[in-house]
Amino acid sequence: MSTVNSIVAVYSTHAQAEAAIKELQEAGVDMKSLSIAAKDTHTDEHVVGYYNAGDRMKYWGKMGAFWGGFWGLLFGSAMFAIPGIGPILVAGPLVAWIVAGLEGAVVVGGASAIGAGLVSIGIPKDSVVEYEVALKTDKFLLIVHGSPDQVSHAKAIIEGTQHTSYTVHGETVLA
């Protein structure tokens, strides 16, 4: 058996989340282990559009530069319309976890698609509720998922960033 961990950090602004991702990248954290999710806000103020350009998704809107940069840096990107939360932009492996959760009918007990993705990697349901509230209130979720050593390395970096909160989660899996 081995343990696979995740750290979920909550940021109040896109500038704080962006700075944290840059620090993680500079410290050598594998960008394929990192995901970010946030509510797509201010759509009434600016034209918003998404399109696929080869292997990259493009975004027009108020935070176009923010999301455009991550969609080139992180592995996978998507936009989901989540009842009760609204449109959510996601980049990184969380996209695949959400899709797998939806395809596997993991969405039970009122969990959203985001919740299903998080539960599928061992994050407890009570924490998922906390993260869904953060998304509803326009916060940014930054998730690093990997071995205990990888998550410990990411935790040391995240601790020094301007986060609102962070939590380390672990699960035991059969090797």
VMD Tcl script that builds the backbone (N, CA, C; Angstrom):
set m [mol new atoms 525]
animate dup $m
set s [atomselect $m all]
$s set {name element resname resid chain x y z} {
  {N N MET 1 A 0.837 -1.182 0.000}
  {CA C MET 1 A 0.000 0.000 0.000}
  {C C MET 1 A 0.884 1.248 0.000}
  {N N SER 2 A 0.363 2.312 -0.578}
  {CA C SER 2 A 1.059 3.588 -0.559}
  {C C SER 2 A 0.031 4.681 -0.317}
  {N N THR 3 A 0.514 5.848 -0.010}
  {CA C THR 3 A -0.382 6.967 0.255}
  {C C THR 3 A -0.266 7.987 -0.860}
  {N N VAL 4 A -1.414 8.454 -1.334}
  {CA C VAL 4 A -1.458 9.528 -2.318}
  {C C VAL 4 A -2.119 10.710 -1.633}
  {N N ASN 5 A -1.510 11.852 -1.711}
  {CA C ASN 5 A -2.002 13.031 -1.009}
  {C C ASN 5 A -2.390 14.134 -1.962}
  {N N SER 6 A -3.129 15.075 -1.416}
  {CA C SER 6 A -3.460 16.309 -2.114}
  {C C SER 6 A -3.351 17.453 -1.122}
  {N N ILE 7 A -3.029 18.607 -1.639}
  {CA C ILE 7 A -3.133 19.830 -0.858}
  {C C ILE 7 A -4.047 20.752 -1.647}
  {N N VAL 8 A -5.016 21.320 -0.944}
  {CA C VAL 8 A -5.951 22.254 -1.563}
  {C C VAL 8 A -5.774 23.593 -0.861}
  {N N ALA 9 A -5.406 24.606 -1.628}
  {CA C ALA 9 A -5.241 25.954 -1.096}
  {C C ALA 9 A -6.307 26.852 -1.702}
  {N N VAL 10 A -6.803 27.776 -0.897}
  {CA C VAL 10 A -7.830 28.721 -1.331}
  {C C VAL 10 A -7.192 30.104 -1.387}
  {N N TYR 11 A -7.427 30.800 -2.507}
  {CA C TYR 11 A -6.897 32.152 -2.702}
  {C C TYR 11 A -8.054 33.105 -2.981}
  {N N SER 12 A -7.927 34.329 -2.491}
  {CA C SER 12 A -8.986 35.331 -2.656}
  {C C SER 12 A -8.963 36.001 -4.016}
  {N N THR 13 A -7.784 36.120 -4.632}
  {CA C THR 13 A -7.677 36.833 -5.907}
  {C C THR 13 A -6.912 36.000 -6.930}
  {N N HIS 14 A -7.135 36.327 -8.182}
  {CA C HIS 14 A -6.394 35.619 -9.228}
  {C C HIS 14 A -4.913 35.964 -9.161}
  {N N ALA 15 A -4.569 37.170 -8.721}
  {CA C ALA 15 A -3.153 37.543 -8.611}
  {C C ALA 15 A -2.448 36.674 -7.571}
  {N N GLN 16 A -3.108 36.394 -6.453}
  {CA C GLN 16 A -2.525 35.537 -5.422}
  {C C GLN 16 A -2.359 34.107 -5.939}
  {N N ALA 17 A -3.375 33.587 -6.624}
  {CA C ALA 17 A -3.302 32.229 -7.175}
  {C C ALA 17 A -2.203 32.138 -8.229}
  {N N GLU 18 A -2.129 33.144 -9.073}
  {CA C GLU 18 A -1.108 33.156 -10.124}
  {C C GLU 18 A 0.295 33.189 -9.528}
  {N N ALA 19 A 0.490 34.002 -8.506}
  {CA C ALA 19 A 1.801 34.080 -7.852}
  {C C ALA 19 A 2.173 32.729 -7.233}
  {N N ALA 20 A 1.197 32.057 -6.627}
  {CA C ALA 20 A 1.457 30.751 -6.019}
  {C C ALA 20 A 1.858 29.728 -7.081}
  {N N ILE 21 A 1.156 29.730 -8.211}
  {CA C ILE 21 A 1.491 28.783 -9.286}
  {C C ILE 21 A 2.891 29.055 -9.815}
  {N N LYS 22 A 3.243 30.315 -9.967}
  {CA C LYS 22 A 4.596 30.649 -10.433}
  {C C LYS 22 A 5.652 30.176 -9.443}
  {N N GLU 23 A 5.378 30.344 -8.137}
  {CA C GLU 23 A 6.335 29.879 -7.127}
  {C C GLU 23 A 6.474 28.356 -7.156}
  {N N LEU 24 A 5.345 27.656 -7.324}
  {CA C LEU 24 A 5.392 26.197 -7.416}
  {C C LEU 24 A 6.188 25.752 -8.643}
  {N N GLN 25 A 5.964 26.425 -9.761}
  {CA C GLN 25 A 6.678 26.079 -10.990}
  {C C GLN 25 A 8.179 26.323 -10.819}
  {N N GLU 26 A 8.544 27.471 -10.267}
  {CA C GLU 26 A 9.968 27.803 -10.073}
  {C C GLU 26 A 10.647 26.836 -9.110}
  {N N ALA 27 A 9.872 26.251 -8.177}
  {CA C ALA 27 A 10.426 25.315 -7.204}
  {C C ALA 27 A 10.479 23.885 -7.747}
  {N N GLY 28 A 10.067 23.709 -8.992}
  {CA C GLY 28 A 10.171 22.402 -9.624}
  {C C GLY 28 A 8.996 21.471 -9.414}
  {N N VAL 29 A 7.867 21.983 -8.914}
  {CA C VAL 29 A 6.681 21.138 -8.760}
  {C C VAL 29 A 6.171 20.782 -10.153}
  {N N ASP 30 A 5.842 19.507 -10.348}
  {CA C ASP 30 A 5.344 19.023 -11.634}
  {C C ASP 30 A 4.012 19.697 -11.945}
  {N N MET 31 A 3.971 20.473 -13.012}
  {CA C MET 31 A 2.752 21.202 -13.366}
  {C C MET 31 A 1.610 20.268 -13.752}
  {N N LYS 32 A 1.916 19.020 -14.101}
  {CA C LYS 32 A 0.860 18.056 -14.433}
  {C C LYS 32 A 0.130 17.568 -13.185}
  {N N SER 33 A 0.678 17.878 -11.997}
  {CA C SER 33 A 0.028 17.485 -10.744}
  {C C SER 33 A -0.810 18.617 -10.162}
  {N N LEU 34 A -0.870 19.731 -10.848}
  {CA C LEU 34 A -1.507 20.936 -10.325}
  {C C LEU 34 A -2.799 21.250 -11.076}
  {N N SER 35 A -3.838 21.630 -10.325}
  {CA C SER 35 A -5.110 22.059 -10.906}
  {C C SER 35 A -5.527 23.382 -10.286}
  {N N ILE 36 A -6.317 24.136 -11.036}
  {CA C ILE 36 A -6.911 25.355 -10.510}
  {C C ILE 36 A -8.361 25.408 -10.964}
  {N N ALA 37 A -9.221 25.896 -10.074}
  {CA C ALA 37 A -10.642 26.041 -10.392}
  {C C ALA 37 A -11.124 27.362 -9.824}
  {N N ALA 38 A -11.994 28.024 -10.574}
  {CA C ALA 38 A -12.564 29.293 -10.114}
  {C C ALA 38 A -13.866 29.543 -10.851}
  {N N LYS 39 A -14.691 30.344 -10.228}
  {CA C LYS 39 A -15.950 30.738 -10.842}
  {C C LYS 39 A -15.655 31.745 -11.946}
  {N N ASP 40 A -16.365 31.611 -13.050}
  {CA C ASP 40 A -16.219 32.560 -14.157}
  {C C ASP 40 A -17.121 33.753 -13.852}
  {N N THR 41 A -16.542 34.795 -13.284}
  {CA C THR 41 A -17.323 35.948 -12.833}
  {C C THR 41 A -17.260 37.093 -13.833}
  {N N HIS 42 A -18.110 38.061 -13.619}
  {CA C HIS 42 A -18.127 39.313 -14.389}
  {C C HIS 42 A -18.448 39.101 -15.863}
  {N N THR 43 A -19.200 38.046 -16.170}
  {CA C THR 43 A -19.517 37.805 -17.574}
  {C C THR 43 A -20.462 38.866 -18.122}
  {N N ASP 44 A -21.173 39.566 -17.238}
  {CA C ASP 44 A -22.068 40.606 -17.725}
  {C C ASP 44 A -21.318 41.882 -18.097}
  {N N GLU 45 A -20.064 41.995 -17.689}
  {CA C GLU 45 A -19.284 43.203 -17.946}
  {C C GLU 45 A -18.428 43.114 -19.205}
  {N N HIS 46 A -18.085 41.919 -19.626}
  {CA C HIS 46 A -17.175 41.743 -20.752}
  {C C HIS 46 A -17.627 40.581 -21.625}
  {N N VAL 47 A -17.271 40.639 -22.867}
  {CA C VAL 47 A -17.525 39.509 -23.751}
  {C C VAL 47 A -16.692 38.336 -23.262}
  {N N VAL 48 A -17.316 37.181 -23.170}
  {CA C VAL 48 A -16.615 35.992 -22.737}
  {C C VAL 48 A -16.761 34.940 -23.822}
  {N N GLY 49 A -15.674 34.302 -24.162}
  {CA C GLY 49 A -15.718 33.244 -25.157}
  {C C GLY 49 A -14.641 32.227 -24.880}
  {N N TYR 50 A -14.881 31.009 -25.337}
  {CA C TYR 50 A -13.935 29.916 -25.202}
  {C C TYR 50 A -13.845 29.247 -26.559}
  {N N TYR 51 A -12.691 28.849 -26.942}
  {CA C TYR 51 A -12.578 28.036 -28.143}
  {C C TYR 51 A -11.334 27.186 -28.044}
  {N N ASN 52 A -11.334 26.106 -28.780}
  {CA C ASN 52 A -10.229 25.181 -28.766}
  {C C ASN 52 A -9.320 25.487 -29.944}
  {N N ALA 53 A -8.047 25.647 -29.692}
  {CA C ALA 53 A -7.074 25.922 -30.747}
  {C C ALA 53 A -5.996 24.852 -30.666}
  {N N GLY 54 A -6.221 23.754 -31.365}
  {CA C GLY 54 A -5.265 22.643 -31.282}
  {C C GLY 54 A -5.347 22.011 -29.917}
  {N N ASP 55 A -4.237 22.011 -29.180}
  {CA C ASP 55 A -4.233 21.401 -27.857}
  {C C ASP 55 A -4.438 22.426 -26.754}
  {N N ARG 56 A -4.833 23.649 -27.088}
  {CA C ARG 56 A -5.021 24.691 -26.088}
  {C C ARG 56 A -6.416 25.277 -26.176}
  {N N MET 57 A -6.960 25.615 -25.025}
  {CA C MET 57 A -8.231 26.305 -24.998}
  {C C MET 57 A -7.933 27.793 -24.838}
  {N N LYS 58 A -8.658 28.602 -25.562}
  {CA C LYS 58 A -8.487 30.056 -25.471}
  {C C LYS 58 A -9.678 30.657 -24.738}
  {N N TYR 59 A -9.443 31.747 -24.046}
  {CA C TYR 59 A -10.481 32.412 -23.257}
  {C C TYR 59 A -10.430 33.904 -23.533}
  {N N TRP 60 A -11.600 34.475 -23.820}
  {CA C TRP 60 A -11.709 35.930 -23.887}
  {C C TRP 60 A -12.548 36.357 -22.704}
  {N N GLY 61 A -12.207 37.430 -22.098}
  {CA C GLY 61 A -12.988 37.934 -20.982}
  {C C GLY 61 A -12.103 38.751 -20.068}
  {N N LYS 62 A -12.676 39.128 -18.937}
  {CA C LYS 62 A -11.974 40.005 -18.006}
  {C C LYS 62 A -10.627 39.429 -17.568}
  {N N MET 63 A -10.576 38.113 -17.328}
  {CA C MET 63 A -9.334 37.494 -16.863}
  {C C MET 63 A -8.707 36.637 -17.953}
  {N N GLY 64 A -8.805 37.075 -19.186}
  {CA C GLY 64 A -8.295 36.314 -20.320}
  {C C GLY 64 A -6.825 35.975 -20.216}
  {N N ALA 65 A -6.006 36.932 -19.804}
  {CA C ALA 65 A -4.567 36.677 -19.697}
  {C C ALA 65 A -4.280 35.655 -18.598}
  {N N PHE 66 A -5.009 35.757 -17.489}
  {CA C PHE 66 A -4.845 34.835 -16.373}
  {C C PHE 66 A -5.129 33.409 -16.820}
  {N N TRP 67 A -6.327 33.163 -17.367}
  {CA C TRP 67 A -6.710 31.816 -17.769}
  {C C TRP 67 A -5.927 31.356 -18.990}
  {N N GLY 68 A -5.670 32.221 -19.935}
  {CA C GLY 68 A -4.918 31.836 -21.131}
  {C C GLY 68 A -3.557 31.295 -20.784}
  {N N GLY 69 A -2.891 31.910 -19.817}
  {CA C GLY 69 A -1.575 31.448 -19.388}
  {C C GLY 69 A -1.623 30.079 -18.742}
  {N N PHE 70 A -2.631 29.845 -17.893}
  {CA C PHE 70 A -2.724 28.558 -17.213}
  {C C PHE 70 A -3.099 27.443 -18.161}
  {N N TRP 71 A -3.969 27.746 -19.126}
  {CA C TRP 71 A -4.391 26.693 -20.036}
  {C C TRP 71 A -3.241 26.233 -20.917}
  {N N GLY 72 A -2.224 27.042 -21.087}
  {CA C GLY 72 A -1.041 26.604 -21.809}
  {C C GLY 72 A -0.066 25.875 -20.906}
  {N N LEU 73 A -0.099 26.180 -19.608}
  {CA C LEU 73 A 0.860 25.651 -18.652}
  {C C LEU 73 A 0.395 24.341 -18.022}
  {N N LEU 74 A -0.890 24.264 -17.698}
  {CA C LEU 74 A -1.429 23.107 -16.993}
  {C C LEU 74 A -2.010 22.097 -17.976}
  {N N PHE 75 A -2.156 20.882 -17.510}
  {CA C PHE 75 A -2.582 19.767 -18.347}
  {C C PHE 75 A -4.104 19.646 -18.329}
  {N N GLY 76 A -4.779 20.031 -19.414}
  {CA C GLY 76 A -6.226 19.919 -19.524}
  {C C GLY 76 A -6.940 21.183 -19.090}
  {N N SER 77 A -8.069 21.478 -19.731}
  {CA C SER 77 A -8.853 22.646 -19.364}
  {C C SER 77 A -10.299 22.438 -19.763}
  {N N ALA 78 A -11.204 23.088 -19.024}
  {CA C ALA 78 A -12.628 22.939 -19.314}
  {C C ALA 78 A -13.410 24.032 -18.620}
  {N N MET 79 A -14.651 24.180 -19.065}
  {CA C MET 79 A -15.613 25.039 -18.393}
  {C C MET 79 A -16.828 24.176 -18.104}
  {N N PHE 80 A -17.293 24.209 -16.856}
  {CA C PHE 80 A -18.469 23.451 -16.450}
  {C C PHE 80 A -19.506 24.433 -15.918}
  {N N ALA 81 A -20.770 24.187 -16.231}
  {CA C ALA 81 A -21.878 24.946 -15.637}
  {C C ALA 81 A -22.396 24.087 -14.490}
  {N N ILE 82 A -22.146 24.523 -13.264}
  {CA C ILE 82 A -22.483 23.753 -12.080}
  {C C ILE 82 A -23.716 24.374 -11.412}
  {N N PRO 83 A -24.836 23.655 -11.346}
  {CA C PRO 83 A -26.022 24.205 -10.668}
  {C C PRO 83 A -25.693 24.612 -9.235}
  {N N GLY 84 A -26.140 25.771 -8.845}
  {CA C GLY 84 A -25.893 26.278 -7.499}
  {C C GLY 84 A -24.597 27.047 -7.356}
  {N N ILE 85 A -23.682 26.869 -8.283}
  {CA C ILE 85 A -22.403 27.592 -8.244}
  {C C ILE 85 A -22.293 28.514 -9.445}
  {N N GLY 86 A -22.616 28.010 -10.630}
  {CA C GLY 86 A -22.509 28.786 -11.857}
  {C C GLY 86 A -21.401 28.251 -12.727}
  {N N PRO 87 A -20.976 29.055 -13.706}
  {CA C PRO 87 A -19.903 28.592 -14.591}
  {C C PRO 87 A -18.570 28.545 -13.852}
  {N N ILE 88 A -17.885 27.402 -13.969}
  {CA C ILE 88 A -16.600 27.181 -13.307}
  {C C ILE 88 A -15.563 26.874 -14.377}
  {N N LEU 89 A -14.438 27.543 -14.306}
  {CA C LEU 89 A -13.306 27.274 -15.189}
  {C C LEU 89 A -12.333 26.379 -14.425}
  {N N VAL 90 A -11.835 25.354 -15.089}
  {CA C VAL 90 A -10.947 24.386 -14.459}
  {C C VAL 90 A -9.778 24.115 -15.389}
  {N N ALA 91 A -8.577 24.052 -14.831}
  {CA C ALA 91 A -7.389 23.666 -15.590}
  {C C ALA 91 A -6.611 22.657 -14.763}
  {N N GLY 92 A -6.055 21.653 -15.429}
  {CA C GLY 92 A -5.262 20.635 -14.756}
  {C C GLY 92 A -5.989 19.317 -14.661}
  {N N PRO 93 A -5.424 18.359 -13.911}
  {CA C PRO 93 A -6.010 17.016 -13.832}
  {C C PRO 93 A -7.400 16.980 -13.204}
  {N N LEU 94 A -7.799 18.036 -12.497}
  {CA C LEU 94 A -9.148 18.085 -11.933}
  {C C LEU 94 A -10.197 17.909 -13.028}
  {N N VAL 95 A -9.905 18.342 -14.252}
  {CA C VAL 95 A -10.841 18.162 -15.370}
  {C C VAL 95 A -11.151 16.669 -15.547}
  {N N ALA 96 A -10.124 15.851 -15.612}
  {CA C ALA 96 A -10.318 14.405 -15.798}
  {C C ALA 96 A -11.008 13.783 -14.596}
  {N N TRP 97 A -10.694 14.255 -13.375}
  {CA C TRP 97 A -11.336 13.712 -12.180}
  {C C TRP 97 A -12.827 14.025 -12.185}
  {N N ILE 98 A -13.192 15.234 -12.631}
  {CA C ILE 98 A -14.610 15.603 -12.706}
  {C C ILE 98 A -15.320 14.713 -13.718}
  {N N VAL 99 A -14.735 14.567 -14.892}
  {CA C VAL 99 A -15.341 13.737 -15.938}
  {C C VAL 99 A -15.481 12.296 -15.450}
  {N N ALA 100 A -14.439 11.757 -14.824}
  {CA C ALA 100 A -14.501 10.386 -14.310}
  {C C ALA 100 A -15.579 10.265 -13.233}
  {N N GLY 101 A -15.683 11.274 -12.372}
  {CA C GLY 101 A -16.711 11.259 -11.335}
  {C C GLY 101 A -18.102 11.284 -11.922}
  {N N LEU 102 A -18.298 12.076 -12.964}
  {CA C LEU 102 A -19.601 12.152 -13.617}
  {C C LEU 102 A -19.926 10.862 -14.352}
  {N N GLU 103 A -18.946 10.307 -15.065}
  {CA C GLU 103 A -19.163 9.068 -15.811}
  {C C GLU 103 A -19.387 7.888 -14.878}
  {N N GLY 104 A -18.757 7.933 -13.706}
  {CA C GLY 104 A -18.903 6.846 -12.745}
  {C C GLY 104 A -20.083 7.034 -11.817}
  {N N ALA 105 A -20.900 8.048 -12.074}
  {CA C ALA 105 A -22.090 8.327 -11.256}
  {C C ALA 105 A -21.726 8.511 -9.788}
  {N N VAL 106 A -20.602 9.173 -9.530}
  {CA C VAL 106 A -20.176 9.440 -8.159}
  {C C VAL 106 A -20.983 10.585 -7.552}
  {N N VAL 107 A -21.672 11.354 -8.373}
  {CA C VAL 107 A -22.398 12.525 -7.883}
  {C C VAL 107 A -23.615 12.047 -7.098}
  {N N VAL 108 A -23.429 11.937 -5.793}
  {CA C VAL 108 A -24.499 11.522 -4.888}
  {C C VAL 108 A -24.501 12.433 -3.674}
  {N N GLY 109 A -25.600 12.439 -2.967}
  {CA C GLY 109 A -25.674 13.199 -1.729}
  {C C GLY 109 A -25.521 14.681 -1.922}
  {N N GLY 110 A -25.927 15.203 -3.064}
  {CA C GLY 110 A -25.881 16.640 -3.290}
  {C C GLY 110 A -24.534 17.166 -3.741}
  {N N ALA 111 A -23.561 16.302 -3.956}
  {CA C ALA 111 A -22.244 16.771 -4.401}
  {C C ALA 111 A -22.333 17.259 -5.842}
  {N N SER 112 A -21.631 18.328 -6.125}
  {CA C SER 112 A -21.592 18.846 -7.486}
  {C C SER 112 A -20.572 18.060 -8.298}
  {N N ALA 113 A -20.432 18.425 -9.559}
  {CA C ALA 113 A -19.421 17.794 -10.408}
  {C C ALA 113 A -18.020 18.041 -9.848}
  {N N ILE 114 A -17.780 19.254 -9.361}
  {CA C ILE 114 A -16.477 19.557 -8.733}
  {C C ILE 114 A -16.293 18.646 -7.525}
  {N N GLY 115 A -17.338 18.534 -6.712}
  {CA C GLY 115 A -17.280 17.672 -5.530}
  {C C GLY 115 A -16.993 16.233 -5.887}
  {N N ALA 116 A -17.629 15.736 -6.956}
  {CA C ALA 116 A -17.401 14.358 -7.390}
  {C C ALA 116 A -15.941 14.148 -7.763}
  {N N GLY 117 A -15.362 15.124 -8.453}
  {CA C GLY 117 A -13.954 15.019 -8.829}
  {C C GLY 117 A -13.039 15.002 -7.625}
  {N N LEU 118 A -13.336 15.836 -6.643}
  {CA C LEU 118 A -12.502 15.899 -5.443}
  {C C LEU 118 A -12.657 14.645 -4.586}
  {N N VAL 119 A -13.897 14.168 -4.426}
  {CA C VAL 119 A -14.137 12.950 -3.658}
  {C C VAL 119 A -13.420 11.768 -4.309}
  {N N SER 120 A -13.380 11.736 -5.642}
  {CA C SER 120 A -12.760 10.610 -6.341}
  {C C SER 120 A -11.262 10.487 -6.067}
  {N N ILE 121 A -10.623 11.559 -5.593}
  {CA C ILE 121 A -9.193 11.472 -5.251}
  {C C ILE 121 A -8.980 11.447 -3.738}
  {N N GLY 122 A -10.062 11.189 -2.989}
  {CA C GLY 122 A -9.922 10.968 -1.553}
  {C C GLY 122 A -10.131 12.180 -0.671}
  {N N ILE 123 A -10.625 13.270 -1.208}
  {CA C ILE 123 A -10.883 14.448 -0.370}
  {C C ILE 123 A -12.233 14.243 0.312}
  {N N PRO 124 A -12.285 14.386 1.647}
  {CA C PRO 124 A -13.522 14.128 2.389}
  {C C PRO 124 A -14.658 15.073 1.985}
  {N N LYS 125 A -15.886 14.539 2.071}
  {CA C LYS 125 A -17.062 15.306 1.650}
  {C C LYS 125 A -17.228 16.601 2.434}
  {N N ASP 126 A -16.878 16.610 3.739}
  {CA C ASP 126 A -17.021 17.859 4.495}
  {C C ASP 126 A -16.071 18.934 3.974}
  {N N SER 127 A -14.905 18.535 3.526}
  {CA C SER 127 A -13.977 19.504 2.926}
  {C C SER 127 A -14.467 19.960 1.563}
  {N N VAL 128 A -15.076 19.039 0.802}
  {CA C VAL 128 A -15.616 19.379 -0.516}
  {C C VAL 128 A -16.651 20.491 -0.382}
  {N N VAL 129 A -17.509 20.401 0.636}
  {CA C VAL 129 A -18.521 21.444 0.865}
  {C C VAL 129 A -17.834 22.786 1.090}
  {N N GLU 130 A -16.768 22.790 1.864}
  {CA C GLU 130 A -15.999 24.015 2.123}
  {C C GLU 130 A -15.434 24.599 0.819}
  {N N TYR 131 A -14.920 23.733 -0.048}
  {CA C TYR 131 A -14.341 24.204 -1.308}
  {C C TYR 131 A -15.417 24.708 -2.273}
  {N N GLU 132 A -16.581 24.075 -2.259}
  {CA C GLU 132 A -17.682 24.556 -3.101}
  {C C GLU 132 A -18.143 25.939 -2.647}
  {N N VAL 133 A -18.180 26.163 -1.335}
  {CA C VAL 133 A -18.529 27.492 -0.806}
  {C C VAL 133 A -17.481 28.509 -1.243}
  {N N ALA 134 A -16.207 28.123 -1.208}
  {CA C ALA 134 A -15.142 29.031 -1.653}
  {C C ALA 134 A -15.358 29.414 -3.114}
  {N N LEU 135 A -15.699 28.441 -3.962}
  {CA C LEU 135 A -15.952 28.746 -5.374}
  {C C LEU 135 A -17.158 29.671 -5.530}
  {N N LYS 136 A -18.226 29.417 -4.766}
  {CA C LYS 136 A -19.427 30.256 -4.836}
  {C C LYS 136 A -19.121 31.704 -4.478}
  {N N THR 137 A -18.141 31.905 -3.605}
  {CA C THR 137 A -17.791 33.249 -3.155}
  {C C THR 137 A -16.583 33.811 -3.904}
  {N N ASP 138 A -16.390 33.329 -5.146}
  {CA C ASP 138 A -15.388 33.866 -6.067}
  {C C ASP 138 A -13.944 33.666 -5.629}
  {N N LYS 139 A -13.681 32.613 -4.869}
  {CA C LYS 139 A -12.315 32.278 -4.491}
  {C C LYS 139 A -11.721 31.340 -5.549}
  {N N PHE 140 A -10.434 31.125 -5.481}
  {CA C PHE 140 A -9.687 30.276 -6.406}
  {C C PHE 140 A -9.166 29.065 -5.643}
  {N N LEU 141 A -9.398 27.859 -6.177}
  {CA C LEU 141 A -8.876 26.636 -5.579}
  {C C LEU 141 A -7.634 26.205 -6.339}
  {N N LEU 142 A -6.576 25.950 -5.627}
  {CA C LEU 142 A -5.336 25.443 -6.199}
  {C C LEU 142 A -5.092 24.077 -5.573}
  {N N ILE 143 A -4.965 23.042 -6.400}
  {CA C ILE 143 A -4.836 21.671 -5.916}
  {C C ILE 143 A -3.556 21.070 -6.474}
  {N N VAL 144 A -2.755 20.489 -5.583}
  {CA C VAL 144 A -1.591 19.710 -5.999}
  {C C VAL 144 A -1.838 18.299 -5.491}
  {N N HIS 145 A -1.755 17.311 -6.398}
  {CA C HIS 145 A -2.065 15.929 -6.083}
  {C C HIS 145 A -0.861 15.074 -6.451}
  {N N GLY 146 A -0.426 14.217 -5.534}
  {CA C GLY 146 A 0.707 13.358 -5.833}
  {C C GLY 146 A 1.140 12.556 -4.636}
  {N N SER 147 A 2.377 12.129 -4.671}
  {CA C SER 147 A 2.924 11.331 -3.568}
  {C C SER 147 A 3.049 12.214 -2.324}
  {N N PRO 148 A 3.182 11.587 -1.145}
  {CA C PRO 148 A 3.373 12.387 0.068}
  {C C PRO 148 A 4.556 13.353 -0.035}
  {N N ASP 149 A 5.653 12.924 -0.656}
  {CA C ASP 149 A 6.820 13.797 -0.799}
  {C C ASP 149 A 6.514 14.988 -1.707}
  {N N GLN 150 A 5.816 14.728 -2.817}
  {CA C GLN 150 A 5.468 15.818 -3.734}
  {C C GLN 150 A 4.548 16.832 -3.058}
  {N N VAL 151 A 3.562 16.321 -2.322}
  {CA C VAL 151 A 2.619 17.214 -1.652}
  {C C VAL 151 A 3.305 17.969 -0.516}
  {N N SER 152 A 4.213 17.306 0.192}
  {CA C SER 152 A 4.965 17.973 1.259}
  {C C SER 152 A 5.810 19.120 0.685}
  {N N HIS 153 A 6.434 18.877 -0.458}
  {CA C HIS 153 A 7.223 19.917 -1.138}
  {C C HIS 153 A 6.324 21.092 -1.528}
  {N N ALA 154 A 5.157 20.785 -2.101}
  {CA C ALA 154 A 4.209 21.841 -2.496}
  {C C ALA 154 A 3.703 22.595 -1.273}
  {N N LYS 155 A 3.446 21.884 -0.173}
  {CA C LYS 155 A 2.957 22.511 1.060}
  {C C LYS 155 A 3.958 23.546 1.569}
  {N N ALA 156 A 5.239 23.202 1.539}
  {CA C ALA 156 A 6.271 24.132 2.007}
  {C C ALA 156 A 6.248 25.430 1.203}
  {N N ILE 157 A 5.927 25.343 -0.072}
  {CA C ILE 157 A 5.862 26.527 -0.932}
  {C C ILE 157 A 4.561 27.281 -0.697}
  {N N ILE 158 A 3.448 26.554 -0.653}
  {CA C ILE 158 A 2.135 27.180 -0.469}
  {C C ILE 158 A 2.065 27.926 0.863}
  {N N GLU 159 A 2.710 27.390 1.896}
  {CA C GLU 159 A 2.709 28.057 3.201}
  {C C GLU 159 A 3.225 29.494 3.113}
  {N N GLY 160 A 4.130 29.756 2.190}
  {CA C GLY 160 A 4.714 31.077 2.044}
  {C C GLY 160 A 3.951 32.002 1.103}
  {N N THR 161 A 2.809 31.540 0.583}
  {CA C THR 161 A 2.028 32.359 -0.348}
  {C C THR 161 A 0.872 33.041 0.380}
  {N N GLN 162 A 0.197 33.940 -0.307}
  {CA C GLN 162 A -0.909 34.703 0.281}
  {C C GLN 162 A -2.229 33.949 0.160}
  {N N HIS 163 A -2.290 32.763 0.753}
  {CA C HIS 163 A -3.499 31.946 0.707}
  {C C HIS 163 A -4.479 32.379 1.792}
  {N N THR 164 A -5.752 32.054 1.584}
  {CA C THR 164 A -6.763 32.241 2.624}
  {C C THR 164 A -6.692 31.074 3.592}
  {N N SER 165 A -6.529 29.860 3.037}
  {CA C SER 165 A -6.392 28.647 3.833}
  {C C SER 165 A -5.801 27.551 2.953}
  {N N TYR 166 A -5.328 26.499 3.596}
  {CA C TYR 166 A -4.925 25.307 2.851}
  {C C TYR 166 A -5.114 24.099 3.753}
  {N N THR 167 A -5.337 22.939 3.136}
  {CA C THR 167 A -5.513 21.694 3.866}
  {C C THR 167 A -4.823 20.580 3.088}
  {N N VAL 168 A -4.106 19.726 3.794}
  {CA C VAL 168 A -3.495 18.545 3.195}
  {C C VAL 168 A -4.439 17.374 3.439}
  {N N HIS 169 A -4.736 16.609 2.395}
  {CA C HIS 169 A -5.599 15.436 2.472}
  {C C HIS 169 A -4.783 14.229 2.041}
  {N N GLY 170 A -5.058 13.065 2.624}
  {CA C GLY 170 A -4.363 11.842 2.236}
  {C C GLY 170 A -5.304 10.673 2.167}
  {N N GLU 171 A -4.947 9.724 1.324}
  {CA C GLU 171 A -5.700 8.473 1.247}
  {C C GLU 171 A -4.721 7.341 1.028}
  {N N THR 172 A -5.071 6.168 1.498}
  {CA C THR 172 A -4.230 4.997 1.292}
  {C C THR 172 A -4.783 4.217 0.103}
  {N N VAL 173 A -3.897 3.864 -0.796}
  {CA C VAL 173 A -4.305 3.113 -1.989}
  {C C VAL 173 A -3.477 1.828 -2.062}
  {N N LEU 174 A -4.048 0.795 -2.672}
  {CA C LEU 174 A -3.322 -0.451 -2.878}
  {C C LEU 174 A -2.346 -0.293 -4.030}
  {N N ALA 175 A -1.129 -0.723 -3.819}
  {CA C ALA 175 A -0.112 -0.591 -4.873}
  {C C ALA 175 A -0.194 -1.703 -5.867}
}
mol reanalyze $m
mol bondsrecalc $m
mol representation Tube
mol addrep $m
